[in-house]
Amino acid sequence: MADSPRLQKIRMLLADDPADPFLLYGLGMEHVSIGNEKDAELTFQSLVADHPAYVPTYLMFAQLLHRQGREPEAAAILRSGMSAAKQSGDEHAFGELQAMLALVE
């Protein structure tokens, strides 16, 4: 699969700061946008493991799993995200994660 110009740019930025969760999230989202779900999944898995407080990852990761019919995995990710959102005091994200959990369970 060919890299998009945006994917190339994100990779250049990551070369300078490979641990930046915002850039890694952008990388995952760009993989989703170009239909490269395997690399998106790997990126989101890494983000959840290395940056568990980066709450936006959980919803996008769960949506990816849900589209693949992997509801139990999506539900587990959503629960983890709800915990992270609660710890960070992000009530809006908590509500979004909770609403999606109701859809996948």
N, C-alpha and C positions, 0 to 999 in steps of 0.2 A: 504494500500500500504506500503510495507516494505521500511524502510530508507536505502539509499545507504551508504556505508562507508564515502563517501565525504560529504553527508548530515549530518551525525553524527559529523564529524569533524567541519563543519561550525557551527553547533549548539553549540559545545563545545567552539569554539572561540567567538561566540556571547554571551555566558554566561559571558565572561569577558568584552565584549564591545558591549552591545546590540544595540547601536545607530550607529555603524560603517556602513556608506552607502556602502562601498566596500564589506563588509561581507554580508550585506542584499541583495545586488545585486547578489552576489555569491549564496546565498540561493535561490533567485528567479530563477536564471539560472539552478541550480541543480534540482529544482522542474520541470522546463521545460524538462530537459534532462531525467528525470525518468518518464515523462508523467503525472505528477501531476499538471495539468494546473490550477485547482482551487486554490491551495496553491500558485502557481506562480503568479496568478492574484492578490491574496490578498497581497502578498509580494510587488509586483510592485505598487499596489495602495498605500500602506503604504509608500513606498519609495518616490513616487511622492508627497504625502502629507507632509511628514516629512523632505525630502531632495530635494526640487524642483530644486536645482542647480546641482544635480548629473545627468548630461545629458545622460549617457549611458542607463539609465533606460527607457527613452522614446521610443527609437527604439525597444528595446526588448519587451516592453509592447505592443506597436502597432503591432508588428509582431504576438504576441500571439493573440491579438484581431482579426487581419486580418485572421489568420488561422481558427478562429471560425466563420468567416463570419460577423463580427461585425464592418463593415467599418466605420459607422459614429463615433463610439467610438474610433476607431483607428485613424481617422482623427483628432479628438479633442485632443488626446494624442500627436500626431505628431505636431500639432500647438503649444501646450504648450511647447513641447520639443524644437521647433524652437526658441521660445521666450527665453527659458533658455539658449540655445546655443548662441544666439545672445548676451545676457547679459554677458555671460562668454567669449565672443570673440572666440568661438570654431567654426570656419568657416567650418572645415571638417565635424563635426557632423551636423551642420546646413544643409550642402549639402546633407548628407545621409538622414536626416529627410525629407527634401524637396523632394528628389527623391521618397521616399516611399509614401509621401503624394500624389504625382502625380499618383501613382499606385492604391491607395485606393479610390480616388475621382472619 
